[in-house]
Amino acid sequence: MVSKNIIAILVTVAVVSTIGLSPAFADWDKTKYPNIEGTIPVENNEDYSNLTQITLVDAMTIAENNVADSKSMYAKLSSINGYLVYKVVMTNDDHEYSKVLVDAGSGDVLYVTDAKSFDSNKKKKHSDNNSDDKHDKKMRDYYKDMTPEQIAEKKKQFKEMGEAWKSLSIPDKAAMIMHFMQMKLQWDVMSEGEKEQQKLEMKDKWKGLLTASPEEKKQQLEDYVKSIK
């Protein structure tokens, strides 16, 4: 079953969550930021899309230029302390992630979180007695009927998926993100029948992606980007 979140942001599930970035997304809006001050004041629930002075590609590029040896994996517009920013998730070769706040007006980097490993983040979540960890439950359910060998193979495929996504150009990643954000808006007004049809189409389109070779994974992603441009 393809959930609403998969339709909303394919990269989160078909790409990002398969590569181990899911802790970053699980805690996406839980990070505590300092009192930053940007250039575009906004109200909660305001339509941000027409207020930005820089693009998603700009923000992801700026973040990469300010965090050494890391790649931008995902970004979204958000209001922090009443100012419009891009939140950009970064990851490095050690599978540590950080978040960068880029001012949506000036392009200035307003804040960069410390890099942290996924393992340390998971330990912190458990130490906080977070019993409502939906992601961990989904992953336990996903692996529950697999042998240790099958689990190891699946994790290998996930890692390859991450490398394929990471290897895409920033414009290609941004195009995918924007495309699936638009799909989310459409999803919110679909009938139940239309949603079921969309799930089937997406499931068929990405069938076999995880088990493909590393080269085939990258090619499929690149081909999809071409199809939506």
C-alpha positions in Angstrom: 0.0 0.0 0.0 1.3 3.4 -1.0 0.5 5.9 1.8 -0.4 9.5 1.5 3.1 10.5 2.5 4.5 8.5 -0.4 2.3 10.3 -2.8 3.1 13.6 -1.2 6.8 13.2 -1.3 8.1 10.2 -3.3 11.7 11.1 -2.4 10.9 10.7 1.3 9.7 7.1 0.9 10.9 5.7 -2.4 14.2 7.5 -2.1 15.0 9.2 1.1 13.5 6.9 3.6 15.1 3.9 1.8 18.6 5.4 2.3 18.5 5.9 6.0 17.5 9.6 6.0 14.1 8.9 7.6 15.3 10.0 11.1 15.9 13.4 9.7 12.4 13.5 8.3 10.8 12.0 11.4 12.3 14.9 13.4 11.8 17.4 10.6 9.7 19.8 12.5 11.0 18.9 16.0 14.4 20.6 15.7 14.8 23.5 18.0 16.2 26.5 16.2 17.6 29.7 17.7 15.8 33.1 17.3 16.8 33.7 13.7 15.8 36.8 11.8 15.1 36.7 8.1 14.0 39.1 5.4 10.5 37.9 4.6 8.0 38.0 7.5 5.2 35.6 7.1 2.1 34.5 9.0 1.3 30.9 9.9 -0.6 29.1 7.1 0.2 31.9 4.6 0.8 30.9 1.0 4.6 31.1 0.8 5.0 30.2 -2.8 4.9 33.7 -4.3 7.0 35.3 -1.6 10.4 33.7 -2.3 13.2 35.6 -3.9 15.4 32.6 -4.4 14.5 29.2 -5.9 14.6 25.7 -4.3 17.7 25.0 -6.5 19.3 28.2 -5.2 18.7 27.1 -1.6 20.0 23.6 -2.0 23.1 24.9 -3.8 23.7 27.5 -1.1 23.4 24.8 1.6 25.9 22.6 -0.2 28.3 25.5 -0.5 28.2 26.1 3.3 28.4 22.5 4.6 31.6 20.9 3.7 31.6 17.4 2.1 27.8 17.1 2.3 25.0 16.9 -0.3 21.6 18.5 -0.2 19.0 15.7 -0.1 15.7 17.5 0.5 14.3 21.0 1.1 11.1 22.8 1.8 9.8 26.2 2.6 8.9 26.8 6.2 8.2 29.6 8.6 10.7 29.9 11.5 10.2 32.6 14.1 7.8 34.3 11.7 10.3 34.4 8.8 10.3 32.5 5.5 13.2 30.1 5.1 14.2 27.0 3.2 14.9 24.0 5.4 17.5 21.9 3.7 18.5 18.4 4.8 22.1 17.5 4.2 24.0 14.2 4.5 27.6 13.3 4.2 29.5 10.1 3.4 29.5 9.1 7.1 25.7 9.0 6.9 25.4 12.0 9.3 22.8 14.6 8.6 22.4 18.3 9.3 19.8 20.9 8.5 20.5 24.3 7.0 18.1 27.3 7.2 18.5 29.5 4.1 16.7 32.9 4.0 14.1 32.7 1.2 14.8 36.4 0.4 18.5 37.1 0.7 19.8 33.6 0.3 21.8 34.0 3.5 22.5 31.0 5.7 20.8 31.7 8.9 21.6 28.6 10.9 23.3 25.2 10.5 22.6 22.4 12.9 25.3 20.2 14.2 25.8 17.0 12.1 24.5 13.9 13.9 24.5 10.3 13.0 21.3 8.4 12.5 22.2 5.9 15.2 22.8 8.7 17.8 19.5 10.3 16.8 17.7 6.9 17.2 19.2 6.4 20.7 18.1 9.9 21.7 14.5 9.2 20.5 14.4 6.0 22.6 15.9 7.7 25.6 13.1 10.2 25.4 10.6 7.3 25.6 9.1 8.2 22.3 6.6 5.3 22.1 4.8 6.8 19.1 7.6 6.2 16.7 5.6 5.4 13.5 8.7 5.1 11.3 10.3 2.5 13.6 7.1 0.5 13.7 6.8 0.6 9.9 10.3 -0.7 9.5 9.8 -3.5 12.1 6.7 -4.5 10.2 8.5 -4.3 6.9 11.3 -6.6 8.1 9.4 -8.9 10.4 9.0 -11.9 8.0 12.5 -11.6 6.5 15.5 -13.8 7.3 18.7 -12.1 8.4 20.1 -12.6 5.0 17.1 -11.0 3.3 17.3 -8.0 5.7 20.9 -7.5 4.9 20.2 -7.6 1.2 17.3 -5.2 1.5 19.5 -2.7 3.5 22.1 -3.0 0.8 19.5 -2.1 -1.8 18.4 0.9 0.4 22.0 2.1 0.5 22.3 1.9 -3.3 19.1 3.8 -3.6 20.5 6.6 -1.4 23.7 6.8 -3.5 21.6 7.0 -6.7 19.5 9.8 -5.3 22.6 11.6 -3.9 24.3 11.4 -7.3 21.5 13.4 -9.0 22.2 17.0 -9.8 20.6 19.6 -7.6 18.2 20.8 -10.4 17.0 17.2 -10.9 16.4 16.6 -7.1 14.6 19.9 -6.9 12.5 19.0 -9.9 11.4 15.8 -8.2 10.7 17.5 -4.9 8.5 20.2 -6.6 6.7 17.6 -8.7 5.7 15.5 -5.7 4.7 18.6 -3.7 2.3 19.4 -6.5 1.0 15.8 -6.4 0.3 16.3 -2.7 -1.8 19.3 -3.5 -3.8 17.3 -6.0 -4.0 14.3 -3.6 -5.7 16.5 -1.0 -8.7 17.1 -3.3 -8.9 13.7 -4.9 -11.8 11.3 -4.4 -11.1 7.9 -2.7 -11.3 6.3 -6.1 -8.9 8.7 -7.7 -6.5 8.1 -4.8 -6.6 4.4 -5.2 -5.9 4.8 -9.0 -3.0 7.1 -8.2 -1.5 4.6 -5.8 -1.7 1.8 -8.4 0.0 4.0 -11.0 2.8 5.0 -8.7 3.3 1.5 -7.5 3.5 0.3 -11.1 5.8 3.1 -12.2 8.4 2.4 -9.4 8.1 -1.4 -9.5 11.5 -3.0 -9.4 13.4 0.2 -8.5 14.7 -1.1 -5.2 16.0 -4.4 -6.6 17.6 -2.8 -9.7 21.3 -2.4 -10.0 22.9 0.8 -8.8 23.3 2.0 -12.4 19.7 1.1 -13.2 18.5 2.9 -10.1 20.2 6.1 -11.1 19.0 5.8 -14.7 15.4 5.3 -13.6 15.5 8.4 -11.4 17.1 10.4 -14.2 14.5 9.2 -16.7 11.7 10.1 -14.4 13.0 13.6 -14.0 13.2 14.0 -17.8 9.5 12.9 -18.0 8.3 15.6 -15.6 10.3 18.5 -17.0 
